Each structure stands twice: as C-alpha cells, then as structure tokens.
Amino acid sequence: MINKRLLIKNLLAHNDENSFYDKKRKIDIGSKEGKAKFLKHICALSNSNPKNNSYIVIGVEDDDNKINGVDFFDDSKIQNLVNAYLSHPPVITYENINFPHLPEDKVVGLVTIRANEGKICSLRKNIWKYYGGAVFFRDGSISMPKVFDIELKDVNSDIVATIEDHARNNIKLTLDGVMDFMTRSKDYNPTYKVFKEYFVVCWSGKEKKKGDETYYSRVNIQLINEQVKLFYSVLDEVSIAITENRFTITEFVLLGLQENHKYYPLEKVSICFRDNANYDIESELIFEPPQFDKKILYHIYNSNQALVEKLKRQTSLSKAEEKDLFNVPSTYLICYLNGFEEAMVKLEEARPLLRQHSEKAYDLYKDNIRILRKVRYNS
C-alpha cells in the first residue's frame, strides 16, 4: 500500500513539474475558468501517460515547493465532471492527504489520473475558451493543445513505478501516524480500529447522544496506512456505523430559516475493506432539499440582497444585521433549492465580500457551496 504523504514528498523531490505530475497552489472547479483549466490538465496528463499514473499535487507553492495546504475537499462525484466533459475520460481520484505541520482544517490535495489506455482523451464539448474536440498534451511543465496523428507514447512508466515503490508504507509510518492522530485529537475522544488485520482507521469527534442514537461533531476520520483524511467537518453532525468489514459515515447538514433549523441527511459514505489488501469507497447522496413557502423566501432573498449591498458600500451593520449575515450562505442555498436559479449566482458574487468581512462568514459560504456541489454533481 502506498503512503500518499510519502508519495507527495517523492514527487516534489524528484524534479520540477513534468509530463507525469503537476503542482498547484489551489484549484477552483466552482468557476467556469477554474473547471476548464482543471479539465485541461487532466486531459494533458492522461494523454502524456497512457500506461501509468499521473498526479496533480494541490496546496504547494510553485517556486519553492512550500506546502501550505488547501481546504478539505470531499467530493466523490468529481469523476462525473470528468466524464461529462472528456471523451475517453481517465479514472481519477481526489484524496485529502494529512501533513502534521498543517492546521487541522488544511490538507494537501492529491489527484491521481489513470488513462483510458490506448485511447486519446479530448474535450467532449466547449468550456470557457476551450473548444470541443481539443486535445492536450504535456510540454514539459505546461499543458498545451496539440494536433497529432501519432500513437500515444509511454515514456514514464519506469520513473513513476520507482517513485511509487519508494512510497510504500511500513509499520513505523503506520504507528507514527496513529500516535500523531491520537495526540492531535486528544480533546475529541480519538480511537482506532483495524480492519482485515491490515487497514488502520482512526477517528475522533465530539459525541452527542439523542435517545438511542450517537452523533458526532468536529469529526476527523483518517485511513492511517495511506495518510488519507477520509472526512473532516467542524459544523455538521455525523453518525458512524462499524461492522467487521465496513466503516460507514452518514453526514447531516443543518438548514433552515430564521430560528427554525433542523438536520437533514446529506450523504452516506462507506469504506468497504477487502481480503486482497484493497478497499472501495461507495458514496450515496441521500439529500432531500427542504421546501419552504415562496413568499417567505422572496422576503429573505431580498433581505440578503440588501445586506450584500451594504457590504459593497462598506456600510456598518447593526448587531441584528451581523447575525443575519451569517445566514446569508444557507438562505441563498435554500432559495436555490426551491427554484431561485439566480440565488447561487448572487452568492458567488458575495464570496469576496463575505471573505473580507469575517472568517466565520467565509467558512459558512464554503460549507454551503460544498453542499451545492454534491447536489449538482449527483444530478
């Protein structure tokens, strides 16, 4: 099994970006431009490496390889995005890799790309300034459009195999990972379980009892063998179910209007451990959007607009308005889920204003955008 943290270190130490790996400070697949650039790099790396894995490391500075990390990204449907826009799409995974020096809410993103062997990957349709039918390759560290009539060439298999082999896990790395998790999570009841005598899952959270049910907040779940953070949340509630071969997480999100909020089940994720030292991650969106009276929503939508306009004008907010501002992301989301198509456009326009106003407001924005992304990709 590959230790993904060690793999990232080996990639960064090998040399600069090349035809089998790329590094980014961040990606933004919420915008058309960011989505198009991400797809371009996936396409180029897939075509440049038809018989081995390619990688994108996210959260690293270009000039000095400094690891600053990015926000936890837990979208298991990202393959749907690739399938929708690329012909002969590669198989990709996005994993959140823990590094001890980073804050608890930061990780390094690792995108693994496995080409559809022997088939040329291309854009299926127009996106941003790229046209449907465009083909990209890596030219050194740059993803470039190419016109060609030759077979795909495999030139990196031996190099990638060596890098991956040097990133194999061992008992010391596993034990160090468990001890590090227990120390960092000591205030939130850390524990662990070994599956199939091989996989070590650690998790922690603030426990809450509701009748016979147990829920957790401030949840952190990691597969220690690979240094992959499987789940991280500060705001939501989570239930955990464990069997001999399966670890299941059900996530609930708090939504509502004014003082009337309740938890709604959002997604169920199961990690199924196999006898062949392998595992599968299965996800199911179980979200049923709450429905509200349209008249009330129109009033709240207009109130949101007035608050955002005050932020634009840099007008001071009253205490009541400050409180209402923290509800802007979730109420825009609710409006969108109830048929207000322009609500998410307005929320996206408010992003820099919320970020400038307060860290809490921006964190709430990111959490609601994450819910929207899951709903959109699933459909």
KEMIKOL-430912 format. One record per atom (N, C-alpha, C): x, y, z; residue in three letters. Coordinates in steps of 0.05 Angstrom, whole numbers, padded with zeros to 5 digits, always signed. Atoms other than C-alpha are relative to their C-alpha. Last residue first. Example, Ala and Ser with C-alpha at 12.3 -4.5 7.8 and 13.67 -1.06 7.14 Angstrom:
% KEMIKOL-430912
-00016-00024-00001ser+00273-00021+00143ser-00015+00022+00014ser+00018-00024+00000ala+00246-00090+00156ala+00018+00024+00000ala
//
This chain:
% KEMIKOL-430912
+00021-00002+00020ser-00554+00303-00216ser+00011+00001-00029ser+00016+00024-00001asn-00502+00278-00167asn-00021-00001-00021asn-00015+00022+00013tyr-00453+00331-00190tyr-00017-00025+00000tyr-00003-00004+00029arg-00503+00386-00175arg+00013-00023-00013arg+00027+00003+00012val-00524+00361-00106val+00002+00002-00030val+00008+00028-00002lys-00451+00350-00084lys-00027-00005-00014lys-00016+00016+00019arg-00431+00418-00109arg-00007-00029+00000arg+00010-00005+00027leu-00489+00452-00073leu+00015-00017-00020leu+00025+00014+00003ile-00469+00420-00007ile-00011+00003-00028ile-00006+00029+00001arg-00397+00443-00016arg-00026-00016-00003arg-00008+00006+00027ile-00421+00513-00033ile+00007-00029-00003ile+00025+00002+00017asn-00458+00513+00033asn+00007-00004-00029asn+00015+00024-00007asp-00394+00496+00072asp-00025-00003-00017asp-00013+00024+00011lys-00352+00546+00034lys-00016-00025+00007lys+00002+00000+00029tyr-00400+00604+00049tyr+00011-00026-00012tyr+00027+00008+00005leu-00403+00585+00123leu-00006+00000-00030leu+00001+00028-00005asp-00327+00588+00125asp-00029-00011-00005asp-00012+00013+00023tyr-00330+00657+00092tyr+00000-00031+00004tyr+00018-00003+00023ala-00378+00684+00144ala+00010-00015-00024ala+00023+00017-00005lys-00335+00656+00200lys-00019+00001-00023lys-00008+00028+00005glu-00271+00686+00172glu-00024-00019+00003glu-00007+00017-00023ser-00303+00755+00171ser+00007-00028-00009ser+00015-00008-00024his-00319+00814+00126his+00009-00016+00024his-00012-00024-00012gln-00266+00805+00072gln-00013+00007+00026gln-00027+00007-00008arg-00287+00733+00058arg+00014+00024+00014arg+00002+00017-00024leu-00360+00752+00058leu+00028-00006+00011leu+00009-00018-00021leu-00346+00808+00008leu-00003-00015+00026leu-00022-00017-00009pro-00304+00763-00036pro-00008+00019+00023pro-00023+00014-00012arg-00359+00710-00038arg+00022+00019+00010arg-00004-00009-00028ala-00419+00756-00049ala+00026-00012+00012ala-00009-00028+00001glu-00416+00748-00125glu+00006+00010+00028glu-00027+00000+00011glu-00418+00672-00115glu+00011+00029-00002glu-00018+00009-00022leu-00478+00680-00070leu+00029+00000-00009leu-00002-00022-00019lys-00514+00722-00123lys+00019-00008+00023lys-00016-00020+00013val-00500+00669-00176val+00005+00024+00019val-00028+00009-00003met-00525+00617-00127met+00019+00019-00015met-00010-00003-00027ala-00591+00654-00119ala+00029-00007+00003ala-00020-00021-00001glu-00603+00664-00194glu+00012+00002+00028glu-00025+00007+00015glu-00638+00597-00201glu+00022+00020+00003glu-00011-00027+00005phe-00690+00612-00146phe+00028-00004-00014phe+00006-00010+00027gly-00725+00544-00152gly+00010+00028-00007gly+00029-00004+00003asn-00731+00520-00080asn-00007+00014-00026asn+00012+00026-00001leu-00660+00491-00078leu-00031+00001-00003leu-00007+00014+00025tyr-00634+00559-00099tyr-00014-00027-00001tyr+00014-00012+00022cys-00672+00594-00044cys+00005-00014-00026cys+00027+00009-00002ile-00645+00544+00006ile-00017+00012-00022ile+00001+00028+00008leu-00574+00557-00017leu-00029-00010+00000leu-00003+00000+00029tyr-00584+00632-00012tyr-00002-00028-00011tyr+00026-00009+00011thr-00611+00621+00058thr+00001+00003-00031thr+00019+00022-00001ser-00550+00579+00076ser-00027+00008-00011ser-00007+00023+00017pro-00499+00630+00051pro-00022-00022+00000pro+00002-00005+00029val-00536+00691+00080val+00007-00024-00017val+00019+00017+00012asn-00546+00663+00150asn-00002+00003-00030asn-00010+00028-00001phe-00482+00692+00177phe-00019-00020-00011phe-00020+00004+00021leu-00505+00760+00151leu+00011-00029+00001leu+00013+00008+00025asp-00568+00756+00193asp+00021-00006-00021asp+00010+00027-00004lys-00527+00759+00257lys-00013-00011-00025lys-00024+00017-00002glu-00488+00819+00233glu-00009-00029+00003glu-00009+00005+00027glu-00554+00850+00212glu+00025-00017-00001glu+00019+00019+00013ala-00582+00842+00282ala+00008-00007-00028ala-00005+00027-00012lys-00519+00873+00312lys-00019-00020-00012lys+00010+00002-00027ser-00525+00932+00263ser+00005-00028+00011ser+00024+00017-00005leu-00482+00933+00201leu-00007+00002+00029leu+00000+00015-00025ser-00434+00989+00181ser-00026-00015+00004ser+00017-00012-00020thr-00435+01009+00108thr+00000-00018+00025thr-00016-00001-00025gln-00377+00985+00065gln-00015+00016+00022gln-00004-00029-00006arg-00417+01002+00003arg+00016+00004+00025arg-00013-00013+00023lys-00408+00931-00023lys+00006+00029+00006lys-00028+00008+00000leu-00423+00903+00047leu+00015+00014-00023leu-00013-00015-00022lys-00487+00944+00049lys+00030-00007+00002lys-00004-00028+00009glu-00506+00916-00019glu+00013+00017+00021glu-00024+00000+00018val-00495+00846+00008val+00006+00027-00011val-00023+00004-00016leu-00544+00860+00065leu+00026+00001-00017leu-00004-00026-00014ala-00597+00888+00018ala+00025-00002+00017ala-00010-00019+00020gln-00591+00827-00028gln+00007+00027+00013gln-00027+00007+00006asn-00599+00780+00031asn+00013+00020-00019asn-00015-00008-00023ser-00662+00817+00052ser+00030-00006-00003ser-00004-00029+00002asn-00689+00809-00018asn+00016+00011+00023asn-00018-00005+00023tyr-00678+00734-00015tyr+00006+00030-00003tyr-00027+00006-00009ile-00709+00731+00054ile+00020+00005-00022ile-00007-00020-00020his-00773+00765+00031his+00029-00004+00009his-00005-00025+00014tyr-00776+00723-00032tyr+00008+00022+00019tyr-00026+00001+00014leu-00766+00661+00010leu+00006+00025-00015leu-00020-00003-00021ile-00824+00678+00057ile+00028+00001-00013ile+00002-00027-00009lys-00870+00687-00003lys+00022+00006+00021lys-00014-00018+00019lys-00845+00622-00034lys-00001+00029+00009lys+00019-00018+00013asp-00864+00580+00027asp+00014+00021-00017asp+00011-00022-00016phe-00809+00530+00042phe-00020+00017-00016phe+00017-00018+00016gln-00784+00463+00016gln-00013+00020+00019gln+00024-00010-00014pro-00726+00425+00048pro-00015+00021-00017pro+00000-00029-00007pro-00680+00391-00002pro-00025+00009+00015pro+00025-00010+00009glu-00679+00315+00003glu-00003+00029+00007glu+00010-00026-00007phe-00607+00292+00010phe-00027+00005-00013phe+00026+00007-00011ile-00589+00218+00007ile-00015+00026+00007ile+00013-00025-00008leu-00527+00225-00037leu-00029-00007+00008leu+00027-00002+00008glu-00494+00156-00038glu-00012+00027+00010glu+00014-00024-00011ser-00420+00144-00034ser-00028+00001-00012ser+00026-00003+00013glu-00380+00079-00040glu-00015+00024+00012glu+00015-00021-00013ile-00306+00076-00024ile-00026+00004-00016ile+00017-00016+00017asp-00272+00010-00041asp-00014+00021+00016asp+00025-00010-00011tyr-00214-00024-00006tyr-00015+00016-00021tyr+00011-00022+00015asn-00153-00066-00021asn-00026+00009+00013asn-00014-00025-00007ala-00108-00112+00017ala-00008+00023-00017ala-00024-00002+00017asn-00137-00173-00020asn+00016+00026+00005asn-00021+00018-00009asp-00186-00190+00035asp+00026+00002-00015asp-00001+00026+00014arg-00227-00128+00021arg+00022-00018+00011arg-00027+00011+00001phe-00246-00067+00063phe+00000-00029-00010phe+00002+00029-00002cys-00310-00030+00048cys+00028-00012-00004cys-00026+00011+00008ile-00309+00045+00062ile-00001-00030+00005ile-00009+00026-00012ser-00380+00070+00063ser+00027-00007-00011ser-00025+00010+00012val-00402+00142+00051val+00008-00025+00015val-00010+00024-00014lys-00474+00165+00063lys+00024-00010-00015lys-00015+00021+00015glu-00492+00235+00043glu+00008-00022+00018glu-00011-00009+00025leu-00537+00293+00063leu+00012-00023-00017leu-00021+00018+00010pro-00584+00274+00119pro+00009+00008-00028pro+00009+00016+00023tyr-00622+00337+00141tyr+00023-00019-00008tyr-00021+00015+00015tyr-00612+00369+00209tyr-00013-00017-00021tyr-00001+00029-00007lys-00662+00421+00232lys+00021-00013-00017lys-00021+00016+00013his-00668+00497+00234his-00003-00029+00009his+00010+00027+00005asn-00728+00542+00251asn+00021-00015-00017asn-00007+00017-00023glu-00700+00605+00283glu-00008-00029-00004glu+00004-00014-00025gln-00696+00645+00218gln+00008-00018+00024gln+00005-00028+00002leu-00698+00595+00161leu-00006+00012+00027leu+00026-00010-00009gly-00670+00525+00159gly-00001+00030-00004gly+00011-00019+00018leu-00610+00480+00146leu-00027+00010+00011leu+00020-00017-00014leu-00563+00440+00189leu-00010+00021-00019leu-00005-00029+00002val-00528+00386+00149val-00023+00015+00012val+00024-00016-00002phe-00524+00311+00166phe+00008+00030-00001phe-00004-00028-00007glu-00468+00264+00145glu-00027+00014-00001glu+00023-00014+00010thr-00473+00188+00147thr+00001+00029+00010thr+00004-00027-00010ile-00406+00154+00154ile-00025+00011-00013ile+00020-00017+00014thr-00398+00079+00145thr-00004+00026+00014thr+00001-00024-00016phe-00337+00035+00161phe-00018+00020-00015phe+00010-00025+00012arg-00343-00035+00133arg-00001+00022+00021arg-00014-00007+00025asn-00310-00103+00141asn-00007+00028-00011asn-00026+00014+00002glu-00326-00126+00212glu+00016+00010-00024glu+00003+00030+00000thr-00382-00075+00220thr+00028-00011-00003thr-00023+00016+00005ile-00379-00001+00240ile-00008-00030+00001ile+00007+00028-00004ala-00432+00053+00237ala+00024-00018-00008ala-00020+00020+00009ile-00416+00126+00247ile-00010-00028+00006ile+00003+00025-00013ser-00465+00184+00251ser+00019-00020-00012ser-00007+00024+00014val-00444+00254+00233val-00007-00024+00017val+00001+00023-00018glu-00465+00324+00251glu+00003-00025-00017glu+00022+00019+00004asp-00442+00384+00211asp+00000-00022+00022asp+00027-00010-00004leu-00402+00446+00231leu-00021-00022+00000leu+00003-00014-00025val-00330+00425+00242val-00029+00006+00006val+00022-00019-00002ser-00323+00372+00189ser+00000+00013+00027ser-00006-00021-00020tyr-00268+00326+00164tyr-00022+00020-00001tyr+00022-00018-00007phe-00274+00260+00128phe+00010+00021+00020phe+00024+00009+00013leu-00229+00209+00094leu-00023+00019+00005leu+00021-00010-00017lys-00162+00242+00110lys-00027-00006-00014lys+00023-00013+00014val-00113+00198+00073val-00020+00009+00021val+00000-00028-00009gln-00046+00182+00107gln-00022+00016-00015gln-00006-00016+00023glu-00044+00117+00066glu+00002+00030+00007glu-00019+00013+00018asn-00039+00069+00124asn+00008+00017-00024asn-00028-00006-00008ile-00072+00118+00171ile+00020-00012-00020ile-00011+00027+00006leu-00140+00119+00138leu+00030+00003+00003leu-00023+00004+00017gln-00165+00182+00172gln+00006-00029-00004gln-00004+00028+00006ile-00230+00208+00202ile+00023-00004-00019ile-00024+00004+00016asn-00239+00276+00235asn+00005-00030-00003asn-00009+00027+00006val-00306+00298+00263val+00025+00000-00018val-00030-00003+00002arg-00318+00364+00296arg+00013-00026-00006arg-00007-00025+00014ser-00389+00339+00311ser+00030+00003+00002ser-00025-00013-00005tyr-00411+00268+00328tyr+00002+00026-00016tyr-00009-00017+00022tyr-00477+00232+00334tyr+00026+00014+00009tyr-00024-00015-00007thr-00500+00174+00378thr+00009+00015-00025thr-00018-00005+00022glu-00571+00146+00373glu+00024+00017+00011glu-00018+00022+00004asp-00610+00113+00429asp+00021+00004-00021asp+00014+00025-00004gly-00642+00178+00451gly+00020-00023-00001gly+00028-00007+00005lys-00600+00233+00422lys-00017-00025+00002lys+00020+00021-00001lys-00529+00227+00449lys-00028+00012-00005lys+00026-00010-00010lys-00474+00275+00428lys-00020-00023-00002lys+00023+00018-00001glu-00400+00258+00420glu-00025+00013+00011glu+00015-00008-00025lys-00348+00309+00400lys-00026-00015+00000lys+00022-00018+00002gly-00306+00274+00347gly-00013+00006+00027gly+00005-00015-00025ser-00247+00229+00333ser-00024+00018-00005ser+00020-00021+00002trp-00228+00177+00281trp-00004+00013+00028trp+00002-00016-00024cys-00171+00130+00265cys-00022+00021-00003cys+00017-00024+00002val-00176+00075+00212val-00001+00013+00028val+00004-00014-00025val-00120+00024+00208val-00015+00026-00005val+00008-00028+00002phe-00121-00025+00150phe-00005+00011+00028phe-00019-00016+00017tyr-00082-00090+00156tyr-00006+00029+00000tyr-00027+00002-00011glu-00112-00143+00202glu+00021+00017-00015glu-00014+00021+00015lys-00174-00143+00157lys+00029-00003+00008lys+00016+00016+00018phe-00196-00078+00190phe+00017-00019-00016phe-00015+00014+00020val-00160-00047+00250val-00019-00018-00016val+00008+00028+00005lys-00200+00003+00290lys+00017-00011-00022lys-00008+00012+00025tyr-00180+00069+00322tyr-00012-00028-00002tyr-00001+00029-00001thr-00199+00119+00375thr+00008-00011-00027thr-00011+00015+00023pro-00195+00193+00389pro+00000-00030+00006pro+00004+00029-00003asn-00243+00223+00441asn+00011-00017-00023asn+00024+00009+00013tyr-00244+00295+00418tyr-00002-00030-00002tyr+00023-00012-00013asp-00194+00332+00463asp-00027-00010-00011asp+00004+00009-00028lys-00137+00285+00446lys-00025+00011+00013lys+00029+00001-00004ser-00143+00296+00371ser-00008-00007+00029ser+00013-00024+00010arg-00072+00320+00357arg-00030+00001+00006arg-00010-00024-00014thr-00041+00268+00403thr-00015+00025-00009thr+00010+00001-00027met-00083+00209+00379met+00009+00025+00015met+00029-00005+00000phe-00071+00227+00306phe-00010+00001+00029phe+00004-00028+00007asp+00005+00233+00315asp-00030+00007+00001asp-00008-00016-00023met+00007+00166+00352met-00004+00030-00006met+00019+00004-00021val-00032+00132+00296val+00006+00017+00024val+00025-00013+00008gly+00011+00162+00241gly-00021-00003+00022gly-00004-00029-00004asp+00076+00143+00277asp-00026+00015-00007asp+00001-00006-00029leu+00049+00072+00283leu+00005+00029+00005leu+00028+00004-00010thr+00033+00069+00208thr-00002+00007+00030thr+00017-00022+00010leu+00099+00100+00186leu-00028-00002+00011leu-00007-00025-00015lys+00137+00052+00231lys-00017+00023-00009lys+00012+00000-00027ile+00099-00009+00205ile+00007+00025+00015ile-00013+00020-00018asn+00115+00006+00132asn-00011+00003+00028asn+00004-00003-00028asn+00081+00040+00073asn+00016-00021+00016asn+00014+00022-00014arg+00108+00040+00003arg-00001+00004+00030arg+00021-00012-00018ala+00129+00109-00023ala-00016-00022+00014ala-00014-00013-00023his+00195+00085-00054his-00020+00012+00020his-00012+00021-00016asp+00155+00038-00099asp+00014+00011+00025asp+00021+00013-00016glu+00112+00095-00123glu+00011-00021+00018glu+00010-00019-00019ile+00172+00136-00145ile-00021-00013+00018ile-00021-00003-00020thr+00204+00075-00179thr-00009+00019+00022thr-00001+00025-00016ala+00139+00058-00215ala+00021+00002+00022ala+00023+00000-00019val+00132+00130-00238val+00000-00024+00018val-00004-00022-00019ile+00202+00131-00268ile-00022+00000+00021ile-00021+00008-00018asp+00194+00063-00302asp+00005+00021+00022asp+00008+00022-00017ser+00127+00081-00332ser+00021-00008+00020ser-00004-00006-00029asn+00148+00150-00357asn-00005-00024+00018asn-00028-00005-00006val+00159+00144-00432val+00006+00002+00030val-00004+00006-00029asp+00094+00114-00458asp+00030+00004+00005asp-00026+00011-00008lys+00077+00145-00525lys+00002-00003+00030lys-00008-00010-00027leu+00007+00155-00553leu+00026-00014+00008leu+00010+00015-00023glu+00005+00137-00627glu+00010+00013+00026glu-00018+00022-00008ile+00015+00190-00680ile-00012-00015+00024ile+00010+00024+00013asp-00032+00235-00718asp+00018-00023+00006asp-00019+00022+00004phe-00025+00299-00678phe-00013-00023-00014phe+00012+00014+00022val-00055+00367-00665val+00020-00022-00008val-00017+00012+00020lys-00036+00392-00596lys-00017-00011-00023lys+00016+00013+00021pro-00064+00438-00543pro+00018-00010-00022pro+00003-00014+00025met-00013+00450-00487met-00019-00014-00019met+00021+00015+00015ser-00009+00431-00414ser-00007+00016-00025ser+00023-00015+00010ile+00056+00462-00389ile-00018-00019-00015ile+00018-00005-00023ser+00110+00431-00344ser-00026+00014-00009ser-00014-00007-00024gly+00149+00400-00401gly-00019+00002+00023gly-00025-00008+00012asp+00101+00400-00459asp+00017+00010+00022asp-00019-00014-00017arg+00043+00360-00430arg+00025+00006-00017arg-00022+00016-00009phe-00011+00342-00480phe+00017+00017+00018phe-00022-00013-00014phe-00080+00370-00496phe+00021-00021+00007phe-00017+00021-00013val-00132+00351-00547val+00023+00014+00013val-00028-00008-00006ala-00189+00399-00567ala+00014-00023+00014ala-00018+00014+00018gly-00252+00365-00594gly+00029+00006+00004gly+00004+00029+00001gly-00299+00414-00560gly+00017-00013-00022gly+00021+00010+00018tyr-00268+00483-00557tyr-00002-00030+00002tyr-00009+00024+00014tyr-00230+00515-00500tyr-00023-00012-00015tyr-00011-00007+00026lys-00244+00588-00481lys+00010-00024-00016lys-00016-00024-00002trp-00293+00571-00424trp+00011+00007-00028trp+00000-00010-00027ile-00319+00501-00438ile+00020+00023+00002ile-00012-00026-00006asn-00338+00473-00506asn-00002+00006+00030asn+00016-00023+00008lys-00355+00399-00512lys+00015+00026+00009lys+00025+00010+00013arg-00324+00329-00508arg-00016+00024-00010arg+00024-00013-00010leu-00254+00354-00494leu-00024-00008-00016leu+00005-00027+00011ser-00203+00302-00513ser-00024+00012+00013ser+00019-00016-00015cys-00171+00238-00487cys-00003+00028-00012cys-00007-00028-00003ile-00136+00193-00537ile-00023+00015+00014ile+00020-00017+00013lys-00146+00119-00527lys+00006+00029+00007lys+00001+00003+00029gly-00091+00068-00516gly-00019+00019-00014gly-00024+00008+00014glu-00103+00061-00441glu-00005-00003-00031glu+00016+00020+00015asn-00161+00101-00413asn+00019-00011-00021asn+00010-00004+00027ala-00111+00139-00370ala-00017-00024-00010ala-00007+00025+00014arg-00104+00134-00295arg-00013+00000-00027arg+00012+00002+00026ile-00102+00202-00260ile+00010-00026-00013ile-00013+00022+00015thr-00089+00210-00186thr-00015-00005-00025thr+00016+00011+00022val-00107+00278-00156val+00016-00021-00014val-00015+00017+00019leu-00074+00292-00089leu-00020-00011-00020leu+00016+00015+00019gly-00098+00351-00047gly+00017-00017-00019gly-00010-00001+00028val-00054+00371+00011val-00018-00017-00017val-00012+00025+00010val-00092+00383+00076val+00014+00007-00026val-00014-00001+00026lys-00117+00441+00118lys+00013-00027-00006lys+00020-00002+00021asp-00171+00442+00173asp+00014+00002-00028asp+00019+00023+00002glu-00126+00414+00227glu-00018+00001-00024glu+00023-00002-00019pro-00071+00465+00214pro-00020-00023-00005pro+00022-00017+00010leu-00011+00438+00173leu-00022+00003+00022leu-00006-00029-00005his+00054+00414+00205his-00023+00018-00008his+00000-00008-00028pro+00030+00342+00211pro+00003+00029+00006pro-00027-00007-00006phe+00012+00333+00137phe+00001+00011+00028phe-00008-00013-00025asn-00053+00297+00121asn+00030+00005+00002asn-00023+00012-00013ile-00071+00279+00050ile+00009+00017+00024ile-00010-00020-00019asn-00140+00293+00022asn+00022-00011+00017asn-00004+00009-00028glu-00153+00248-00038glu+00011+00024+00016glu-00010-00023-00015tyr-00182+00263-00107tyr+00001-00008+00029tyr+00008-00001-00028thr-00189+00202-00152thr+00012+00026+00012thr-00014-00018-00018ile-00188+00199-00228ile-00011-00003+00029ile+00011+00004-00027val-00204+00147-00280val+00016+00017+00019val-00016+00017-00018pro-00186+00174-00348pro-00016-00004+00026pro-00010-00012-00025pro-00240+00200-00395pro+00017-00019+00016pro-00019+00019-00010his-00245+00172-00466his+00012+00010+00026his+00004+00025+00015ser-00281+00236-00487ser+00023-00019+00008ser-00022+00012+00014leu-00278+00290-00433leu-00009-00025-00014leu-00014-00018+00018tyr-00331+00339-00408tyr+00022-00013-00017tyr+00018-00018+00015ala-00385+00298-00374ala+00015+00016-00021ala+00015+00015+00020asn-00339+00241-00353asn-00017+00018-00018asn-00018+00009+00021val-00291+00289-00319val-00014-00015-00022val-00008-00024+00015leu-00347+00323-00281leu+00018-00008-00023leu+00022-00007+00017asn-00376+00255-00261asn+00006+00025-00017asn-00002+00016+00024gln-00308+00234-00235gln-00022+00006-00019gln-00016-00015+00018ile-00313+00292-00186ile+00005-00015-00026ile+00013+00000+00027lys-00371+00256-00154lys+00017+00014-00020lys-00005+00026+00012ser-00332+00236-00090ser-00011-00001-00028ser+00020+00006+00021asp-00329+00309-00070asp+00007-00026-00014asp+00011+00027-00003asp-00294+00314-00003asp-00020-00007-00021asp+00018+00002+00022phe-00247+00374-00008phe-00010-00029-00002phe+00010+00027+00004phe-00211+00394+00056phe-00021+00000-00022phe+00023+00010-00015asp-00185+00465+00048asp-00006-00029-00007asp+00026-00011+00010val-00116+00475+00019val-00022-00010+00018val+00025+00014-00003gly-00044+00462+00042gly-00024+00016-00012gly+00018-00016-00016asn+00015+00508+00053asn-00027-00013+00003asn+00026+00013-00003ile+00069+00460+00029ile-00017+00017+00019ile+00010-00003-00027lys+00129+00501+00005lys-00028-00011+00001lys+00013+00025-00010asn+00153+00472-00061asn-00010+00002+00028asn-00017+00013-00020asp+00199+00533-00071asp-00011-00026+00011asp-00028-00007+00001asp+00174+00568-00134asp+00018-00016+00019asp-00014+00007+00025asp+00107+00536-00148asp+00030+00003+00003asp-00010-00023+00014glu+00078+00536-00078glu+00018-00008-00024glu-00029-00002+00000val+00042+00472-00058val+00008+00025-00016val-00007-00012-00026gly-00031+00463-00039gly+00029+00005+00003gly+00014-00026-00004ile-00052+00416-00095ile+00005+00009+00029ile-00003-00006-00029val-00009+00358-00122val-00010+00029+00005val+00000-00028-00004ile-00032+00333-00191ile+00000+00004+00031ile+00009-00012-00025tyr-00012+00263-00208tyr-00001+00030-00002tyr-00010-00028-00001ser-00003+00216-00267ser-00012+00012+00025ser+00014-00021-00014asn-00009+00140-00263asn+00013+00027-00005asn-00007-00001-00028asn+00019+00094-00316asn-00016+00024+00013asn-00003+00027-00013lys+00004+00067-00385lys+00007+00002+00029lys+00022+00019+00006pro-00023+00126-00427pro+00001-00026+00016pro-00007+00024-00015asn+00020+00180-00394asn-00021-00022-00004asn-00030+00001-00001ser+00022+00242-00438ser+00009-00025+00015ser-00012+00006+00027asn-00051+00233-00459asn+00030-00003+00001asn+00009+00026+00009ser-00076+00228-00387ser+00013-00008-00027ser-00015+00021-00014leu-00032+00285-00364leu-00009-00028-00008leu-00028-00001+00008ala-00060+00331-00418ala+00016-00022+00014ala-00002+00009+00028cys-00133+00313-00407cys+00029-00003-00008cys+00007+00028-00001ile-00129+00322-00331ile+00004-00013-00028ile-00023+00014-00012his-00092+00388-00341his-00005-00030+00002his-00022-00001+00018lys-00145+00414-00389lys+00024-00016+00010lys+00005+00021+00020leu-00201+00390-00343leu+00023+00000-00021leu-00003+00026-00013phe-00172+00432-00286phe-00003-00023-00020phe-00029+00004-00004lys-00164+00492-00331lys+00006-00027+00013lys-00012+00005+00026ala-00237+00487-00354ala+00030-00006+00003ala+00008+00026+00009lys-00263+00480-00283lys+00013-00008-00026lys-00014+00020-00016gly-00224+00540-00260gly-00006-00028-00008gly-00028+00000+00007glu-00249+00582-00318glu+00016-00021+00016glu-00004+00011+00027lys-00321+00561-00310lys+00029-00001-00007lys+00003-00020+00022ser-00319+00574-00235ser+00004-00014-00026ser+00026-00013-00003gly-00333+00525-00178gly-00005+00020-00022gly+00018+00011+00019ile-00276+00480-00200ile-00028+00010+00004ile+00027-00011-00004asp-00226+00525-00166asp-00019-00011-00021asp+00017+00002+00024ile-00157+00494-00158ile-00027+00011+00008ile+00028+00006-00005lys-00103+00513-00109lys-00014-00005-00026lys+00006-00012-00026arg-00028+00526-00103arg-00028-00007+00008arg+00016-00024+00000lys-00018+00476-00159lys-00002+00011+00028lys+00006-00010-00026lys+00030+00421-00176lys-00014+00026-00002lys+00004-00029+00000asp+00035+00378-00238asp-00005+00008+00029asp+00012-00012-00024tyr+00058+00306-00249tyr+00000+00031-00002tyr+00016+00019-00016phe+00072+00257-00305phe-00010+00012+00026phe+00022+00013+00015ser+00096+00302-00362ser-00016-00020+00016ser-00008+00012+00025asn+00138+00348-00318asn-00025-00014-00013asn+00023+00011+00014glu+00133+00392-00257glu+00009-00010-00028glu+00022-00018+00004asp+00202+00403-00226asp-00023-00014-00014asp-00008-00024+00015asn+00245+00347-00201asn-00024+00018-00004asn-00011+00012+00025his+00241+00283-00160his+00011+00022-00018his-00029+00002-00001ala+00235+00317-00091ala+00012-00009-00027ala-00012-00026-00002leu+00164+00341-00102leu+00030+00000-00001leu+00006-00014+00024leu+00142+00273-00127leu+00013+00028+00000leu-00017+00010+00021asn+00177+00238-00070asn-00004+00014-00027asn-00027-00009-00005lys+00145+00283-00018lys+00019-00010-00022lys-00001-00029+00006ile+00077+00271-00049ile+00028+00010+00004ile+00001-00002+00029leu+00088+00195-00048leu+00002+00030-00009leu-00027+00005+00010leu+00109+00199+00025leu+00001+00002-00030leu-00017-00022-00008arg+00043+00232+00042arg+00029-00003-00010arg+00004-00023+00019lys+00006+00182-00001lys+00016+00024+00009lys+00004-00022-00019asn+00034+00121+00036asn-00001+00026-00017asn-00016-00025+00003ile+00026+00069-00019ile-00008+00020+00022ile+00017-00024+00000met+00000+00000+00000met+00017+00025+00000met
//
